[in-house]
C-alpha cells in the first residue's frame, strides 16, 4: 500500500508550529522531496483559477513549496493553461518563481499522442512544457465539479496539460453516447420545463442539448417524455471521467518523477475555472500528498466524505439529492470514484493506502 502523508488543518495547540503551514513543511520532509529535486528542473502544475474565484490554493503554500525546492537546489517554475491573476496573489514576486504557460502563449507548444479506442476521442495535444521537466509536482486544489463530481490531482493533469482543442474533445466525450432521438421528439418542451437545473434547451437548429455540467442525472426528463425520445444513463458522464484518467496517464508517461499534493481547503462544489466562489461545503481538512496519484485521490475523496456537511452552503439550484453515495455524488448525481477506478485499470497506482499523519 502506498503511503499518503496527511497534514491536518486542525490546530491543537496555540503555537505557530502546530498550524498547517508548519505541518506542510514537515510533510515535504516526509515525502523526501529534497532527494528528488536537487539539480533538477521542477515543474509545479497548478490550476490558477479565473474571474471572481478566491478559493484557489493560498499563495502562502505556493511560496513555501517554491522556497523548499530552491533550498534543496532545485529549479522550480509554475505552469498552467490559465495565466495567473494578480488578484489572487499569483505573481512572480509573491510565488518566488516564474510562470511559464504549459502550451505556450498562443496554445501552440504541444506534441500529439494517439488514444486507444473506447474513450470518445482519437488523440491528445499534450503540453510541450513537459519535455523540459525533470520532476513534476502536481499541486491541486480539491473541489467539486459539475461534469465529473470531483476535481483534484487527476483532473489537474488530465485537463490542465493539454491544448484548448483537446480540452474541448475531452469535455465532448459526455455526448459520445446519444441521448436524444430526433425522430421521436414532438418538441413539446415538457423535458425542458421540468428540468430543475435548467440543463436542457433546444439550440437554433432545433437540436436538444444537455449541459452535463448542470445535469444531475435525476432522469426526470426521461420519465416525463411522452414520446420516449430521451435515453440518458450514467455512461454519458462516466466516459468523461475515464477520459480524464487516460489523459493524466499520457501526461505522466513523459516525466520520470511525479509527486501529487492535494490541498483540501475551501472545498466548494465547483471547479476553480468557473470564475466564482461559494461557501465551503465542509470544514477545512488539510493537505495530503503521495507519489501514488490513485492513493492520494482516493484518500482525498475519503477524507472529504468523512466531514460534516455544512448546511445551507450549496448555492443556486444545488441540493443534496441522494441518501447514499459520496457527498459529491449527492450533489451532482455522478460517482466521483469512476476516475479512480479507471486510473487503477490504467496502472497509475493502487486504491489501498496507509495514512501517515504529520504531527
SULHU-V750314 format. One record per pair of residues at least 12 apart in sequence whose ideal C-beta (glycine too) atoms are under 6 Angstrom apart, sorted by sequence separation. I is the first residue (numbers start at 1). J is the second residue. D is the distance in Angstrom with one decimal. If there is no record, write none. Layout:
# SULHU-V750314
I & J & D
I & J & D
This chain:
# SULHU-V750314
140 & 152 & 5.1
199 & 211 & 4.6
288 & 300 & 5.7
112 & 125 & 5.6
113 & 126 & 5.7
140 & 153 & 4.8
219 & 232 & 5.9
267 & 280 & 5.5
318 & 331 & 5.7
266 & 280 & 5.3
267 & 281 & 6.0
84 & 99 & 5.2
110 & 125 & 4.2
111 & 126 & 5.7
138 & 153 & 5.2
199 & 214 & 3.8
267 & 282 & 5.3
7 & 23 & 3.7
110 & 126 & 5.9
140 & 156 & 4.2
199 & 215 & 4.3
7 & 24 & 5.6
197 & 214 & 4.5
110 & 128 & 5.2
138 & 156 & 5.7
285 & 303 & 5.2
109 & 128 & 3.8
138 & 157 & 5.9
197 & 216 & 5.9
265 & 284 & 4.7
7 & 27 & 4.7
77 & 97 & 5.3
76 & 97 & 4.9
77 & 98 & 4.9
78 & 99 & 4.9
79 & 100 & 5.3
81 & 102 & 5.2
264 & 285 & 3.8
305 & 326 & 5.2
5 & 27 & 5.0
264 & 286 & 5.9
305 & 327 & 5.4
77 & 100 & 5.2
79 & 102 & 4.6
103 & 127 & 4.8
263 & 287 & 5.4
283 & 307 & 5.8
5 & 30 & 5.0
102 & 127 & 3.9
282 & 307 & 3.8
194 & 220 & 5.7
262 & 288 & 5.1
42 & 69 & 5.3
102 & 129 & 4.9
180 & 208 & 4.4
261 & 289 & 4.3
66 & 95 & 6.0
67 & 96 & 5.9
281 & 310 & 5.7
59 & 89 & 3.8
66 & 96 & 4.1
191 & 221 & 3.8
194 & 224 & 5.5
260 & 290 & 5.9
66 & 97 & 4.9
37 & 69 & 5.1
42 & 74 & 4.7
44 & 76 & 5.8
46 & 78 & 5.9
48 & 80 & 4.7
56 & 88 & 5.8
63 & 95 & 5.8
259 & 291 & 5.5
281 & 313 & 4.7
62 & 95 & 5.0
63 & 96 & 5.1
260 & 293 & 4.9
38 & 72 & 5.8
39 & 73 & 5.8
40 & 74 & 5.4
41 & 75 & 5.1
42 & 76 & 4.4
44 & 78 & 4.8
45 & 79 & 5.8
46 & 80 & 5.5
48 & 82 & 4.6
127 & 161 & 4.4
190 & 224 & 5.4
191 & 225 & 5.7
262 & 296 & 5.8
279 & 313 & 4.5
37 & 72 & 5.5
38 & 73 & 4.6
59 & 94 & 5.1
301 & 336 & 5.8
43 & 79 & 5.5
48 & 84 & 4.8
126 & 162 & 5.9
260 & 296 & 4.6
264 & 300 & 6.0
37 & 74 & 3.2
125 & 162 & 5.8
278 & 315 & 4.1
34 & 72 & 4.0
124 & 162 & 5.6
125 & 163 & 4.0
174 & 212 & 4.2
262 & 300 & 4.7
28 & 68 & 5.2
125 & 165 & 5.9
125 & 166 & 4.6
186 & 227 & 4.9
48 & 90 & 5.8
124 & 166 & 5.0
298 & 340 & 5.5
184 & 227 & 4.7
297 & 340 & 5.5
185 & 229 & 4.1
184 & 229 & 3.8
121 & 169 & 4.3
181 & 229 & 4.6
269 & 318 & 5.9
294 & 343 & 5.0
79 & 129 & 5.4
294 & 344 & 5.8
179 & 231 & 5.9
110 & 163 & 5.2
120 & 173 & 3.6
179 & 232 & 4.8
298 & 351 & 4.8
294 & 348 & 5.4
295 & 349 & 5.7
299 & 353 & 5.5
293 & 348 & 5.5
294 & 349 & 3.1
107 & 163 & 5.3
120 & 176 & 3.8
293 & 349 & 5.4
294 & 350 & 5.9
107 & 164 & 5.5
292 & 349 & 4.0
294 & 351 & 5.7
177 & 235 & 5.2
295 & 353 & 3.8
102 & 161 & 5.8
177 & 236 & 5.6
103 & 163 & 5.2
174 & 236 & 5.1
269 & 331 & 5.5
174 & 237 & 5.9
176 & 239 & 5.6
147 & 212 & 5.7
147 & 213 & 5.3
173 & 239 & 4.8
174 & 240 & 4.8
146 & 213 & 3.4
173 & 240 & 4.9
173 & 243 & 4.8
170 & 243 & 5.3
81 & 160 & 5.8
57 & 141 & 5.1
56 & 141 & 5.7
158 & 244 & 4.0
155 & 244 & 5.6
158 & 247 & 3.5
43 & 133 & 4.0
154 & 244 & 5.6
158 & 248 & 4.0
161 & 251 & 4.6
154 & 245 & 5.8
157 & 248 & 4.2
41 & 133 & 5.8
148 & 240 & 5.8
41 & 134 & 4.8
42 & 135 & 4.6
43 & 136 & 5.4
44 & 137 & 4.8
45 & 138 & 5.3
46 & 139 & 5.1
147 & 240 & 5.6
148 & 241 & 4.7
40 & 134 & 3.9
154 & 248 & 4.7
157 & 251 & 4.6
245 & 339 & 4.9
40 & 135 & 5.0
44 & 139 & 5.4
244 & 339 & 5.4
237 & 334 & 4.8
241 & 338 & 4.1
245 & 342 & 4.0
249 & 346 & 4.8
37 & 135 & 5.7
241 & 339 & 4.0
245 & 343 & 4.3
36 & 135 & 5.5
249 & 348 & 5.7
238 & 338 & 5.1
242 & 342 & 4.4
245 & 346 & 5.9
153 & 260 & 4.5
47 & 156 & 5.8
153 & 262 & 5.8
152 & 262 & 5.3
45 & 156 & 6.0
216 & 332 & 5.8
217 & 333 & 3.9
216 & 333 & 3.6
120 & 239 & 5.4
136 & 255 & 4.3
142 & 262 & 4.8
151 & 271 & 5.2
197 & 317 & 5.1
133 & 255 & 5.8
135 & 257 & 4.6
136 & 258 & 4.3
137 & 259 & 5.2
138 & 260 & 4.4
139 & 261 & 5.1
140 & 262 & 5.2
141 & 263 & 5.3
142 & 264 & 4.6
124 & 247 & 6.0
119 & 243 & 5.0
130 & 254 & 4.4
143 & 267 & 5.7
143 & 268 & 5.4
144 & 269 & 3.8
124 & 250 & 5.7
145 & 271 & 4.7
119 & 246 & 5.6
113 & 250 & 5.3
153 & 293 & 5.3
153 & 296 & 5.8
154 & 297 & 5.8
153 & 297 & 5.4
152 & 297 & 5.5
152 & 300 & 5.5
142 & 300 & 5.1
150 & 328 & 5.0
149 & 328 & 4.1
149 & 329 & 5.9
149 & 332 & 4.5
144 & 328 & 5.2
149 & 334 & 4.1
154 & 339 & 5.3
150 & 336 & 3.6
149 & 336 & 3.9
57 & 263 & 5.0
55 & 266 & 3.7
55 & 268 & 5.5
56 & 272 & 5.3
53 & 272 & 5.3
36 & 257 & 5.4
53 & 275 & 5.6
55 & 277 & 4.3
49 & 272 & 4.1
50 & 273 & 5.8
53 & 276 & 5.8
54 & 277 & 5.0
51 & 275 & 2.5
52 & 276 & 5.1
53 & 277 & 5.0
47 & 272 & 5.1
50 & 275 & 4.3
31 & 289 & 5.7
27 & 289 & 5.8
24 & 287 & 5.8
9 & 284 & 4.1
9 & 285 & 5.9
9 & 286 & 4.2
8 & 286 & 4.4
7 & 286 & 5.0
7 & 287 & 4.6
6 & 288 & 5.1
4 & 288 & 5.5
5 & 289 & 5.0
4 & 290 & 4.5
2 & 290 & 5.5
2 & 292 & 3.6
4 & 295 & 5.3
4 & 296 & 5.7
2 & 295 & 3.9
4 & 299 & 4.4
27 & 358 & 4.9
26 & 358 & 5.0
23 & 358 & 4.7
4 & 353 & 4.6
6 & 355 & 5.2
1 & 352 & 4.5
2 & 353 & 5.0
3 & 354 & 5.5
4 & 355 & 5.5
5 & 356 & 4.9
6 & 357 & 4.9
7 & 358 & 4.4
1 & 353 & 5.4
1 & 354 & 4.9
3 & 356 & 5.3
